[in-house]
């Protein structure tokens, strides 16, 4: 055996292939928010509530309507006061006075001499009624009563509708059959007829009692909507998982299913408020709603409908406030419906 075979020979490394040394791993870089945003790829995580608020606040009609409704509520409840709290308006809606300028609207702050009656301030922007009462104060009192009745009706009808719809939708079987057949019977009877009968019976008991009674009439549509949502959600995986873990039906209803129906309930409750103010106006116009000496917007329209040709301001002012309140609430409901609808793509997150 030769020496060349017994001893290993180290082959030289070519100069063109440098020896590679181990390179330490590069630490991961934190995402650069500025660079990502510059490339148009900014991603912001938002909760469902934030997405709903974002869509609602970008709904122009809803924002204008909400602002207008808040202004009307502030004007009505601060001008003449309520529950013993005085308002900033100089006249009271119950105090008769001297008819100035034949009851037409006047904006003069200067005292007017009326012969033997002495000096009187002629500041009546909405005019005066037959007894000399300031019509602005009367209209604001009517707006107070109408708004209060509408919101109480909305709350009562929402509570009843959600309760009946949730129970029938979750339990099903004979419970659903009994409650839904009763709901169908209520739907077949015209709402105005039921409300007129109840208004004739309870209208003299005060606006609050009338509102509660009307709330017991307007729950049917909401009950059917909530029932449909519960029928769909009770078969979902998270509900089955809650049942498997031993959750009681009350907890499943209030903790798991009901929060997922908030959008439907909110929109339906808003529209119920708009329906309630129109229903109260109709009942008061027909004489089955709010009774004198108190007043409402519908009662003012009914009282002075014959003065439309000679003194139209007595008819137009309460009618204008009815239209403003009803349309504002309807547009707010439309905005809430678009905000809660996940298929809306008009506002990108």
C-alpha positions in Angstrom: 0.0 0.0 0.0 1.4 3.4 -0.9 1.7 6.3 1.4 -0.8 8.2 -0.6 -3.4 5.7 0.1 -2.8 5.6 3.9 -2.8 9.3 4.5 -5.9 11.4 3.7 -5.1 14.3 1.5 -6.8 17.7 2.3 -8.2 19.1 -0.8 -7.9 22.8 -1.1 -11.1 24.9 -1.1 -11.6 26.8 -4.3 -11.2 30.5 -3.9 -14.5 31.1 -5.7 -16.5 29.3 -2.9 -15.9 31.2 0.4 -16.5 29.3 3.7 -19.9 30.1 5.1 -20.1 31.0 8.7 -23.3 30.5 10.8 -25.6 33.5 10.7 -27.7 34.3 13.8 -31.4 34.3 13.1 -33.0 37.6 12.4 -35.4 38.6 15.2 -39.0 39.1 14.0 -39.8 42.7 13.2 -42.8 44.3 14.7 -45.5 45.4 12.2 -45.0 49.0 11.2 -48.4 50.6 11.4 -47.2 53.7 9.6 -45.8 51.7 6.7 -48.8 49.5 6.5 -51.1 52.5 6.4 -49.0 54.1 3.7 -49.5 51.0 1.6 -53.3 51.2 2.1 -53.5 48.1 4.2 -54.4 49.4 7.6 -56.5 46.9 9.5 -58.4 48.1 12.7 -60.1 45.6 14.8 -63.6 46.8 15.9 -66.2 45.1 18.0 -69.8 44.6 16.8 -71.0 47.6 18.9 -68.3 49.8 17.4 -69.3 48.8 13.9 -73.0 49.5 14.7 -72.3 52.9 16.1 -70.0 53.7 13.1 -72.7 52.8 10.6 -75.4 54.7 12.6 -73.3 57.9 13.0 -72.6 57.9 9.3 -76.3 57.7 8.4 -77.0 61.3 7.5 -80.8 61.1 7.6 -80.7 59.4 11.0 -78.3 62.0 12.4 -80.4 64.9 11.2 -83.6 63.3 12.5 -82.0 62.5 15.9 -80.8 66.1 16.3 -84.2 67.5 15.3 -86.0 65.1 17.7 -83.7 66.1 20.6 -84.3 69.8 19.9 -88.1 69.2 19.9 -87.9 67.3 23.2 -85.7 70.0 24.8 -88.0 72.7 23.5 -91.1 71.0 24.8 -89.8 70.0 28.2 -87.9 73.1 29.1 -90.1 75.9 27.8 -93.1 75.4 30.1 -91.6 73.0 32.6 -93.0 69.8 33.9 -93.8 68.1 37.3 -93.6 71.4 39.2 -90.3 72.5 37.6 -90.8 76.0 36.0 -89.8 76.6 32.4 -88.3 79.6 30.7 -91.4 80.6 28.7 -93.3 83.7 30.1 -96.8 82.2 29.7 -98.6 79.3 31.2 -100.7 77.0 29.0 -103.6 77.1 31.5 -103.9 80.8 32.2 -106.3 82.7 29.9 -105.4 86.3 28.9 -106.4 89.2 26.8 -106.6 88.4 23.1 -104.0 90.5 21.3 -104.1 91.2 17.5 -107.3 89.0 17.3 -105.2 86.0 18.3 -102.8 86.1 15.4 -99.1 85.3 15.9 -97.2 88.4 17.2 -93.5 88.8 18.1 -93.5 92.2 19.7 -91.7 92.6 23.0 -93.1 96.1 23.5 -96.0 96.6 25.8 -99.3 97.2 24.0 -102.0 99.4 25.5 -105.4 97.7 25.2 -107.7 100.4 26.6 -109.1 99.5 30.0 -107.1 96.3 30.1 -103.9 98.2 30.5 -100.5 97.3 29.0 -99.8 93.7 27.7 -96.8 92.2 26.0 -97.7 90.9 22.6 -95.2 88.1 22.4 -97.3 85.2 21.1 -95.3 83.5 18.2 -97.9 80.8 17.7 -100.9 83.1 18.4 -103.6 82.7 21.0 -106.7 80.5 21.3 -110.3 81.7 21.9 -109.6 82.2 25.7 -106.5 84.2 25.2 -104.2 81.4 26.2 -100.7 81.4 24.6 -100.8 78.8 21.8 -97.0 78.2 22.0 -97.4 77.0 25.6 -100.4 74.9 24.6 -98.5 73.3 21.7 -95.5 72.6 24.0 -97.8 71.0 26.5 -99.4 68.9 23.8 -95.9 67.8 22.6 -95.0 66.8 26.1 -98.0 64.6 26.5 -97.7 63.1 23.0 -94.0 62.3 23.4 -94.5 60.8 26.9 -97.3 58.6 25.7 -95.3 57.5 22.6 -92.3 56.5 24.6 -94.3 54.7 27.4 -96.2 52.8 24.7 -92.9 51.9 23.0 -91.5 50.5 26.3 -94.6 48.6 27.3 -95.2 47.1 23.9 -91.5 46.1 23.6 -91.6 44.3 27.0 -94.8 42.4 26.2 -93.7 41.6 22.6 -90.3 40.4 23.6 -91.6 38.2 26.4 -94.3 36.5 24.3 -92.0 36.1 21.3 -89.1 34.7 23.3 -91.2 32.2 25.3 -93.1 31.0 22.2 -90.0 30.8 20.0 -87.8 29.0 22.5 -90.2 26.4 24.0 -92.3 25.7 20.9 -95.0 23.0 20.9 -98.2 23.8 22.7 -96.7 27.0 24.3 -96.0 28.4 20.9 -99.3 27.3 19.5 -101.3 28.9 22.3 -99.4 32.3 22.3 -99.3 32.6 18.6 -103.0 31.9 18.1 -103.7 34.6 20.7 -101.4 36.9 18.8 -103.2 36.1 15.5 -106.5 36.9 17.1 -105.2 40.3 18.2 -103.8 41.0 14.8 -107.2 40.3 13.1 -108.9 43.0 15.1 -108.0 46.5 13.8 -105.7 48.3 16.2 -107.7 51.6 16.0 -110.9 49.8 17.1 -109.3 48.2 20.1 -107.5 51.4 21.1 -110.7 53.4 20.7 -112.6 51.0 23.0 -109.8 51.1 25.6 -109.3 54.8 25.2 -113.0 55.4 25.9 -112.7 53.3 29.1 -109.3 54.6 30.4 -108.8 57.9 28.6 -110.1 59.9 31.5 -107.7 58.3 33.9 -104.7 60.3 32.7 -102.1 60.2 30.0 -99.9 57.6 31.8 -102.7 55.1 32.2 -103.7 55.6 28.5 -100.2 55.0 27.4 -99.9 51.7 29.3 -103.3 50.6 27.9 -102.1 51.4 24.3 -98.9 49.6 25.0 -100.9 46.4 25.6 -102.2 46.7 22.0 -99.2 47.4 19.9 -97.0 44.4 20.8 -98.2 41.9 18.2 -95.8 42.6 15.4 -92.8 42.7 17.7 -93.8 39.3 19.2 -93.8 37.7 15.8 -90.4 39.1 14.9 -88.8 38.0 18.1 -90.4 34.5 17.8 -88.9 34.1 14.3 -85.4 35.1 15.6 -85.7 32.7 18.5 -86.8 29.8 16.2 -83.7 30.4 14.1 -81.2 30.9 17.0 -82.3 28.1 19.2 -80.9 25.6 16.7 -77.4 27.2 16.6 -74.3 25.5 17.9 -73.7 27.8 20.8 -77.2 27.2 22.1 -76.7 23.4 21.9 -73.4 23.8 23.7 -75.1 25.7 26.5 -77.7 23.0 26.8 -75.0 20.3 26.9 -73.3 22.1 29.7 -76.5 22.1 31.8 -77.6 25.7 31.4 -81.1 26.4 32.4 -83.7 27.7 29.8 -83.8 31.1 31.5 -80.1 31.6 31.2 -80.1 30.4 27.6 -82.8 32.9 26.8 -81.4 35.9 28.5 -77.6 35.3 28.2 -77.3 33.6 24.8 -80.2 34.1 22.5 -81.7 37.5 23.6 -78.4 39.5 23.1 -78.4 38.3 19.5 -81.8 39.8 18.8 -81.0 43.3 20.1 -80.9 44.7 16.6 -84.4 43.5 15.6 -85.8 44.6 19.0 -84.3 48.0 18.8 -85.6 48.8 15.3 -89.0 47.4 16.1 -89.3 49.4 19.3 -88.3 52.6 17.5 -91.0 52.0 14.8 -93.5 51.2 17.6 -92.9 54.6 19.1 -93.6 56.3 15.8 -96.8 54.2 15.5 -97.8 55.1 19.0 -97.7 58.9 18.5 -99.8 58.6 15.4 -102.3 56.3 17.2 -102.5 58.7 20.1 -103.1 61.6 17.7 -105.9 59.6 16.0 -107.5 58.7 19.3 -107.4 62.3 20.6 -108.7 63.6 17.3 -111.7 61.2 17.6 -112.2 62.1 21.2 -111.1 58.8 22.8 -107.6 59.9 23.9 -106.4 62.6 26.2 -109.2 64.6 27.8 -109.5 68.2 28.8 -108.3 70.1 30.9 -105.1 68.4 29.7 -104.2 68.5 26.1 -102.1 66.7 23.4 -101.2 67.5 19.8 -104.0 65.4 18.5 -106.5 67.0 20.8 -105.4 70.5 19.6 -105.8 69.5 16.0 -109.3 68.2 16.8 -110.3 71.2 18.9 -109.4 73.8 16.3 -110.1 72.0 13.0 -113.0 74.3 12.3 -110.7 77.3 12.6 -108.6 76.2 9.6 -110.1 78.7 7.2 -110.1 81.7 9.5 -107.1 81.0 11.9 -105.0 78.3 10.3 -102.1 78.7 12.7 -104.2 77.0 15.4 -104.3 73.9 13.1 -100.9 74.0 11.5 -98.6 74.3 14.6 -99.6 71.1 16.3 -99.9 69.3 13.0 -96.3 70.4 12.1 -95.0 69.0 15.4 -96.8 65.7 14.8 -95.1 65.4 11.4 -91.7 66.3 12.7 -91.8 63.9 15.6 -93.2 61.0 13.6 -90.8 61.4 10.6 -87.8 61.9 12.9 -88.5 58.6 14.7 -89.0 56.8 11.5 -85.7 58.0 10.0 -83.9 57.0 13.2 -85.4 53.6 12.9 -84.2 53.3 9.3 -80.7 54.3 10.5 -80.7 51.7 13.2 -81.9 49.0 10.8 -79.1 49.8 8.4 -76.6 49.9 11.3 -77.6 46.5 12.7 -77.7 44.9 9.3 -74.3 43.1 8.7 -74.9 43.1 5.0 -74.6 46.8 4.7 -71.5 47.8 2.8 -72.0 51.5 2.5 -69.7 52.2 5.5 -66.4 50.3 5.4 -64.8 49.4 8.7 
